Amino acid sequence: MPDRVRWVLALVQLPSQPSRYRVAVWRELRRAGAVPVAAGAWALPAVAAVQPAIDRAAEICRSGGGTFALADVALRDTESEATIEAAFVAARLDEWSEFEADCGKFEAEIAREIAKQKFTFGELEEEEQSLDRLRRWFRDLKRRDVLELREARQAEHRLHGCQALLQDYAERVYSAMRSAAPFADVTDHPPE
């Protein structure tokens, strides 16, 4: 775990209607790794990587007729620090758990295709897209996990397992395609 994380507090006030602005601001802050700590208050790690999301959230908020303020937070005691960190850790653990569950779904899908012996290029492409989505998601989660939780390393191992599983499936697809439709050697039989 890194030494000490510095925190930023985002204070957001928006009219209740239309709700699309609230939802859009919430999504941007969550994408940055923010955790709600009170009504309209979000804690974020003070790292450069979150600034673009903060800027987008502020712009959306102001477009919706709201106010958006940032404050660098100097936590006064270890209890305060533990409270913010606990909220942040809980959010990351939920995300890593959901990621692991999706890896499990990916593994189960590959196992079903192998059991059915469905070795087609179309299915392979679909599974490659699923793995690409897992890779992007992992990168996003890893960027937010400034506390470098142990679960991130476990998720990385799980992702590597998914990659190996897809590689094995791809080899089966190519093997099945070669044996199902071998190409005739046209050079041996010139046209008459």
N, C-alpha and C positions, 0 to 999 in steps of 0.2 A: 504494500500500500504506500502511496506517496506520503511525504511528510505531512504537511497541512494544506488543506484546500482552502483557498480564499473563496468567499461567496459574494454574489450580487443578489440584491433583492429587487424584483420587478413589481411595481405597484400599478395595478391595472383597474381602471374604472370605465365601465361602458354602460350605455343605456340598455335596458333589458330587451328592447326590441329595436331593430330586427336581431334575432339571435345569431344570425350567420357571422356577425363580427366577433361575438364572444367565442364561438366555436373555432373560427379561423385563428384568433389570437391564441386560444388554448392549444390548438394543434401545433402552431409554430413554437410555442414555449415548450411543449412536451418534446417536440423534435429536437430541441436544444438540450434536453435533459432536465428541464425545470421541474420542480415539485411544488405543489401547492402547500403553503404553510399557514395560511389564513385566508379568509374571504378576500379575493383580489390581490393576494400577495404570493409571489412565486420566488423560490430560491433557486439560483443557478450557480454552477461553478464559474468562477471568474477566469475563464480561459478564452483565448482569442477565437477558438473554433466555434464558439456559440454566438459570436457577435452578429454574423449575418442573419441568424434566426431572430435575435433580439431586434435588429433593425426592421425586419419584415413585420414582426409582431407589433412594434411601435407604430409603423406606418398603417397597418390594418386597424389598429385601435383608434388612431386619430381620424382615419377615414370614416370610422363608424361613430364619430362624435364623442369619443372617449378621451381619457387622459392616460398617459403612460410615463411613469417615472422610474428611474434606476437609482439605486443606492448601493455603494460598496459597503459591505457589512463587516464590522469588526465585532465578532462575538465576544462577549465579556467574560464568559466563564466556560468551563468544560461541559457543564450541563446544557448550556445553550448550543454549544458546538455539537454535542451528542444528539440533541433533538433534531437539528437540521440534517446532520449526517445520517441519522436513522431513517428519516423520511426519504432521503436520497437513495440510501441502500435498499429500502423496501421497494421503491419504484424500479430500481435496476434489477433486483432479484425477480420481481414479477416479469420483467421483460426477458431476462435470461431464461426463466422457466417456460415462458410462452415460446421462445425460440427453440428450446430443446424439444418441446412438444411438437413443433412443426418439423423438426428434424426426424422425429419418430414417425410422423405421417409420411414423410418422404421415403424413409426406409421401408415402411409398410407397403407403400405404393410400388416401389421397385420389386419387393418380394412378391406381390400379387402378379405383376407382369411376368416375372420369371416363372412363377407357378403355372400361369396360363400359357407360358411360352409365347408371349406376345412380343416378338422381336422385330419391330418395324421401325423404319426411320422416323415416321410420324410420332410414334410413342417416344422414341429417343429424344426427338426435338422437344417434345412437351416436358420430359423429365429434365433436360438441360435448362429449360426456362425456369422450372421450379428450383433447380439448384442455383441458378443465377440470382433468383429472388432471395434465397437464403443467404447467399454471399453478400448481396447489397445490405440486407437487414443486419447481418453480423457486423459489417463495417459501420453502419449507423449506430448500433448498440455499443460497439467498442469505443467509438468516438465520444459517446456520452458518459461512459464508465470511467470517469477520472479517478475514481478510487481504486481502480484495477482489481476488482473483486475476483476471487478464486473461481467463481462461476463463469467468468469470461474465458478463462483458460479451458475449463471443462467444455464450454460451448464450442470453442475453437477445435478441440479434439473431436467433438461430435461432428462438426462441419467437415473436417478432414475425412472422417469415416463416411460421410455422405458422398464426398467427392470420389473416394475409392470405390464405393458401391456403384456409382454412376459409371465409372470407368469400366468396371467389370460388366455391367449391363451393356455398355456400348460395344465391348468386345464380343459379347453374345449376339448382339444385333448384327454386327458386321459378319460374323461367322455364319449366322443363319442366312443372311442375304447372299453370301458367296455360295453356299451349298444349295440354296433354293433356285438360283438363276445363274448358273455359270455361263460366262460369255463364250460363245463359239469363236474359235480362231478362224477368222475369215481369210487369213492369208493362205491357209492350206487348201481352200476351195475357191479359186477364182471364178467369177461369173462366166458363163458360157455364152 
